[in-house]
Amino acid sequence: MIVPATEPAPHEPVVPLRLVGAPARSRTISSKRAALMALYEDEFRRTARLAYLLCGDRQLADDLAHDAFVRLWEHWDRVDDPDRRGQYLRATVVNLVRSTHRRAATARRHRGAPALTLVGDQVSAEDEALYRSTRPDVMAALAALPERQRATIVLRHWLRMTEGEIAEAMGCSIGSVRTHVARAYKALAISLGDLR
């Protein structure tokens, strides 16, 4: 009897292929994946809203929020305390927005492109509610602030973070946070006038 080369001979048992150490690793990855998915369900909208308030572009905010989760996955073992993962996401979003603004500013200098605005083209129901809850004049004044001042105001008032948490998220000292907040308040008082 001739047996095709792709099938085992009838008298030889088929032994399933096992990789040594693979089950433990796959269980670890599965538990990490499950924890990340749970965190994603709890924190994604909040992370995306933070990015939106910092950058003003809804699509970019969603992209940056996704990027923050990817970076968290890459550094999951270093951020082993579940309570610190939300802080890591917020700090990552602040840094990603800062990097995006720097790249955009460099591109504008070379091309003369207009600055980003706080109103995007496509609006989800949640984003529309967020925009309507914050008056357009306030959003415009917020958009006019320098990036670090805008970040401190958003982190302080929208997320209700302490000065220490803001300093950690922005990678600066508490004194710098206080300076940015004071300057932002002064600028907002000038631009909003009696509207405060």
C-alpha positions in Angstrom: 0.0 0.0 0.0 1.4 3.4 -1.0 0.8 6.2 1.6 0.9 9.8 0.4 3.7 11.7 2.0 1.4 14.3 3.6 -0.4 11.7 5.8 1.3 9.6 8.5 1.6 5.9 8.0 -1.4 3.9 9.5 0.8 2.1 12.0 2.5 5.2 13.4 0.5 7.2 16.0 0.1 10.9 15.4 1.7 12.8 18.2 0.4 16.4 18.8 3.2 19.0 18.7 3.8 20.5 22.1 6.1 23.5 22.8 7.8 23.4 26.1 6.8 26.5 28.2 4.2 27.7 25.7 1.1 27.0 27.9 2.4 29.1 30.8 3.3 32.0 28.5 0.0 31.8 26.6 -1.9 31.9 30.0 0.1 34.9 31.0 -0.6 36.7 27.7 -4.3 35.7 28.0 -4.6 37.2 31.5 -2.7 40.3 30.4 -5.0 40.6 27.4 -8.1 40.2 29.6 -6.9 42.8 32.0 -6.1 45.2 29.2 -9.5 44.7 27.6 -11.2 45.4 30.9 -9.1 48.5 31.4 -9.9 49.5 27.8 -13.6 49.2 28.4 -13.4 51.3 31.6 -10.9 53.9 30.5 -11.0 54.4 26.7 -13.7 57.1 26.4 -12.2 59.0 29.4 -8.7 58.8 27.8 -10.0 59.9 24.4 -11.9 62.8 26.0 -8.7 63.9 27.7 -6.8 63.8 24.4 -9.6 65.7 22.7 -9.5 68.5 25.3 -5.8 68.7 24.9 -5.6 68.6 21.1 -9.0 69.7 19.9 -9.3 67.1 17.1 -11.7 64.2 17.7 -10.2 61.8 15.3 -6.7 62.5 16.4 -7.8 62.2 20.0 -9.1 58.7 19.3 -5.9 57.8 17.6 -3.8 59.1 20.5 -6.0 57.2 23.0 -5.4 54.0 21.1 -1.7 54.7 20.9 -1.7 55.2 24.7 -3.2 51.7 25.2 -0.7 50.2 22.8 2.2 51.8 24.8 0.6 50.5 28.0 0.6 47.0 26.5 4.2 47.3 25.5 5.2 48.4 29.1 2.6 46.2 30.9 5.1 44.5 33.1 6.7 47.7 34.3 3.2 49.1 35.2 2.3 46.1 37.3 0.1 48.0 39.9 -3.5 48.2 38.4 -4.1 51.5 40.1 -1.1 53.1 38.3 -2.3 52.0 34.8 -4.8 54.8 34.5 -2.1 57.3 35.5 0.2 55.8 33.0 -2.5 56.3 30.3 -3.0 59.9 31.2 0.7 60.7 31.3 1.1 58.9 27.9 -1.7 60.9 26.4 -0.3 64.2 27.6 3.1 63.3 26.1 1.6 62.1 22.8 -0.4 65.3 22.4 2.8 67.3 23.2 4.7 65.4 20.5 1.9 65.8 18.0 1.8 69.5 18.6 5.5 69.8 18.2 5.4 67.9 14.9 2.5 70.0 13.7 4.2 73.2 14.6 7.3 72.1 12.7 5.2 71.2 9.7 3.4 74.5 9.8 6.7 76.4 9.9 7.8 74.6 6.8 4.5 74.7 4.9 2.6 77.6 6.4 -0.4 75.4 7.4 -3.1 76.8 9.7 -3.1 75.8 13.4 -5.3 73.0 14.8 -8.7 74.1 16.0 -10.9 72.7 18.8 -13.8 71.9 16.5 -13.6 68.7 14.3 -15.7 67.7 11.3 -17.2 64.4 12.5 -19.0 64.6 15.9 -20.1 61.6 18.1 -23.0 62.1 20.4 -20.6 62.0 23.5 -18.3 64.6 21.9 -21.2 66.8 21.0 -22.4 66.7 24.6 -18.9 67.4 25.8 -18.6 70.4 23.5 -22.0 71.8 24.4 -21.3 71.4 28.1 -18.3 73.6 27.6 -19.3 76.8 25.9 -17.6 77.5 22.6 -16.1 80.7 24.0 -14.4 78.7 26.7 -13.2 76.1 24.2 -11.8 78.9 22.0 -10.0 80.4 25.0 -8.7 77.0 26.0 -7.4 76.4 22.4 -5.6 79.8 22.5 -3.5 78.8 25.6 0.0 77.4 25.1 0.1 73.6 25.2 1.4 73.1 28.8 -1.0 75.7 30.2 -3.9 74.0 28.5 -2.8 70.6 29.8 -2.6 71.8 33.4 -6.1 73.4 33.2 -7.6 70.3 31.6 -6.0 67.9 34.1 -6.8 70.1 37.1 -10.4 70.9 36.2 -11.7 68.1 34.0 -9.9 65.2 35.7 -9.7 66.9 39.1 -6.1 65.8 39.5 -3.9 67.2 42.3 -0.8 69.2 41.6 1.4 66.2 42.3 -0.6 64.0 39.9 -0.4 66.7 37.2 3.3 67.1 37.7 3.7 63.3 37.3 1.5 63.2 34.2 3.4 66.1 32.6 6.8 65.1 33.7 7.6 68.4 35.5 7.8 69.8 39.0 4.9 70.9 41.2 6.3 74.4 41.0 6.1 74.3 37.2 2.5 73.1 37.4 1.6 76.0 39.7 3.3 78.5 37.3 1.4 77.0 34.3 -1.9 77.1 36.1 -1.4 80.8 37.3 -0.4 81.9 33.8 -3.4 80.0 32.3 -5.8 81.6 34.7 -4.4 85.0 33.9 -4.7 84.4 30.1 -8.3 83.0 30.5 -9.3 86.0 32.6 -8.1 88.3 29.8 -9.7 86.3 27.0 -13.0 85.5 28.7 -13.4 88.7 30.6 -16.8 88.8 32.3 -17.8 85.4 30.8 -16.1 83.5 33.6 
